[in-house]
């Protein structure tokens, strides 16, 4: 978690924005559900879209390296 927080900070966005943007850019994620219980949380979550350009391919690669949980490709028999 500390490495992800540092990456988000170095990228110039809150970690929850980076997480939401990663989900939106991940082809293995079909739906991103925002769990906001207050309007201010919803507004904050949606403001992550303003940082879309900060989630570059390099940043996505760094996230994948930190997480080490990238799904395997489809199996072909």
C-alpha positions as CSV (number, residue, x, y, z in Angstrom):
1,X,0.0,0.0,0.0
2,X,2.9,2.4,0.8
3,X,4.4,1.9,-2.7
4,X,1.0,2.6,-4.3
5,X,0.5,5.7,-2.2
6,X,4.0,7.0,-3.1
7,X,3.3,6.4,-6.8
8,X,0.0,8.3,-6.6
9,X,1.7,11.1,-4.8
10,X,4.5,11.3,-7.3
11,X,2.0,11.2,-10.1
12,X,0.1,14.1,-8.5
13,X,-3.2,12.6,-7.5
14,X,-4.8,11.0,-4.5
15,X,-4.5,7.2,-4.3
16,X,-8.2,6.7,-4.6
17,X,-8.3,8.7,-7.8
18,X,-5.4,6.5,-9.2
19,X,-7.3,3.4,-8.2
20,X,-10.5,4.5,-9.9
21,X,-8.6,5.5,-13.1
22,X,-6.7,2.2,-13.1
23,X,-10.1,0.4,-12.9
24,X,-11.5,2.5,-15.8
25,X,-8.4,1.9,-18.0
26,X,-8.2,-1.9,-17.2
27,X,-9.7,-3.9,-20.1
28,X,-10.3,-6.8,-17.5
29,X,-12.7,-4.5,-15.5
30,X,-16.1,-4.2,-17.1
31,X,-17.8,-1.9,-14.5
32,X,-16.6,0.5,-11.9
33,X,-19.1,1.0,-9.1
34,X,-18.6,4.1,-6.9
35,X,-19.5,3.3,-3.3
36,X,-20.3,6.9,-2.3
37,X,-22.7,7.4,0.6
38,X,-22.5,11.2,0.5
39,X,-22.8,13.6,-2.4
40,X,-19.3,15.1,-1.6
41,X,-17.8,11.6,-2.0
42,X,-19.5,11.2,-5.4
43,X,-18.2,14.6,-6.5
44,X,-14.7,13.7,-5.3
45,X,-14.7,10.3,-7.1
46,X,-15.9,11.8,-10.3
47,X,-13.3,14.5,-10.2
48,X,-10.7,11.7,-10.7
49,X,-11.6,12.0,-14.4
50,X,-9.8,15.3,-14.4
51,X,-6.5,13.4,-13.9
52,X,-7.0,10.9,-16.7
53,X,-3.9,12.1,-18.5
54,X,-1.7,11.4,-15.5
55,X,-2.4,7.7,-15.7
56,X,0.1,7.0,-18.4
57,X,1.1,3.6,-19.7
58,X,4.2,3.9,-17.6
59,X,2.2,4.6,-14.4
60,X,-0.1,1.6,-15.2
61,X,3.0,-0.6,-15.7
62,X,4.3,0.5,-12.3
63,X,1.0,-0.3,-10.7
64,X,1.0,-3.7,-12.2
65,X,4.6,-4.3,-11.0
66,X,3.6,-3.3,-7.4
67,X,0.4,-5.4,-7.4
68,X,1.8,-8.5,-9.1
69,X,-1.7,-9.7,-9.8
70,X,-2.2,-9.2,-13.5
71,X,-4.6,-11.8,-14.8
72,X,-3.1,-14.4,-17.1
73,X,-4.2,-14.3,-20.7
74,X,-6.8,-16.8,-22.0
75,X,-5.7,-20.4,-22.0
76,X,-5.7,-22.0,-25.5
77,X,-5.8,-25.7,-25.8
